[in-house]
Amino acid sequence: MNTSSSTDFTVSTLQSILDNLYQYGGPILIVLGTLGSIINVIVYIRKNPRENPCLIYFIARNLSNFFFIYLSLLYVTLVFGYNIFPSSSNLTYCHFSFYISLLCDTLSPFI
């Protein structure tokens, strides 16, 4: 049995699974995450619950998650699912996206 052809088949199968996962699963996660963040912020911004000081942290966490969705998950979905590289043509966007996604990723658990 030829292990090279078996390995090539396995790699191509896994690459196909990865492409399909990001093409179909990525937009679903983005839409659900956006809806969840927006609904949470709307609920927490109402005047009655805003009297509790802990809700400020929940609002900050939801905003951090919202930015993380659009700066990190959207980028990964575009690159792996659709072969679109937004940071290849704009170096400023690349730096900004990297630093803000890193900040949002580390900030969210600590809030």
Helices and strands as residue ranges (DSSP letters): H 3-20, I 21-25, H 26-45, G 49-51, H 54-68, I 69-73, H 74-76, I 77-81, H 82-82, G 86-88, H 91-110
